[in-house]
Each structure stands twice: as C-alpha cells, then as structure tokens.
C-alpha cells in the first residue's frame, strides 16, 4: 500500500495490494478496499463501505476551453455508510453518494452529482455532472444519464436508456437541461429522452421509445415519437 501524506487509517480497515490513499482522506470503520484502487485527496468514506479493485475515487474535474465549467458545491467526494462500489468504478470529487447505495462494475459518476439512499447504479452506467438521483432508484446496465438531469425517488431506468441535454447539439447557445423524471416513473430499455422533457409521476415509457415532449403523470407512452396509449385494465389483461 502507498499512503501519500500518511492519512489516519482505522485498524479495522482491510486493504488489497497496491492501494493508494492520498492526504486528507477520511475513512470510517470496517471499510474494505480492493487491489490497485486509488483514493484521491480529501475523499470522505463512511463506515462499512466496500470498494472493489481498480477504482479511482475523488477524481478532480478537467477539460478544455470548449467544455463548460461546472459549479461544484463542495470540493470533495463523500461516500455514505454501507455503500458498495464494484470494480473499475470512477467517481469524481464534488459528488455525494448516500448510505446503502450500490455502484456496479465500470460505472462512472461525474462531479456535482448526488445519489440517494438505497439507489442502484448498474454495470457500465454513466451519470454525468450536475445530476440529482433520488432514493431507491434503479439505473440499469449501460444507461446514460446526461448532465443536468433530475431523477426523483423510486425511478426505474432500464438498460441502455439514453438521454440528452443539448437541444441544438452545440450549434448555438442553449441552457443545458436534461430530463426531469418524477417519482415512481419507469423508463424501458433502449428508450431515448430528448432535452428538457418532464416524465410525470408513475408514468411509463415503453422500450425503444423516443420521448420528444412531456409525459403526464400515470400515462404510458410508446413509439417513435412516443405517444400515449390506452391504459390496460384487468379485463383486457385476461383476454
């Protein structure tokens, strides 16, 4: 293990081989860190956290002149108690991961993002900057959550869902804004959400749909572009 700046580590910590822990890192009790993982400066890790191998946690944002700046509310990464992080995960400084979250292998979470308690971030999923994800959400494998997106509590995002936040694809100035997905809504696999759409509470977006406008609460939409379909009642389901 390499300890830069000699951070204070509890006796209960379990470290793999070649772990790097930089100065200013705070680690709680009963934490496990896998082989070749790097914990960067000033990261805060709560009790009973499990971190896999080959992760990089607390990455500082970077870019070039073409990329916009992100207003990070707090400068370091915070990981809550009893959270589990898989292998090859990258999480940026300036984000906060709540208690009892699961982040699967190869996932990436950018700066200034918040992940609520008991949420699952699936394998290879990407959460871009300035994004808020509520409690008990499920973000499945390879989903892409664009920047400036809001997911309220109990939202389900299926595999390979894609979102965008730039209406004009860089052709002219535009306030970047992703989807606002309200409580209990469900987005089927391979669906696409265009910028600045609102998905109402308990709404359902069918698999493969392209959502170009707001979806009302309790509404089910399917197709390209997505359109409302009639609700299926119990009698129809039995036929």
Protein Blocks (a to p, Z undefined) as FASTA:
>chain_A
ZZehiaaddfkbccdehiacdehiacdehiacdehiacdehiacdehiacdehiaehiac
dddfklccdddfbfbdcddehiacdehiacdehiacdehiacdehiacdehiacdehiac
dehiacdehiacdehiacdehiacdehiacdehiacdehiacdfbfngomagcddddddd
dehiacdehiacdehiacdehiacdehiacfbdcdehiacedjdddddddddfklmmZZ
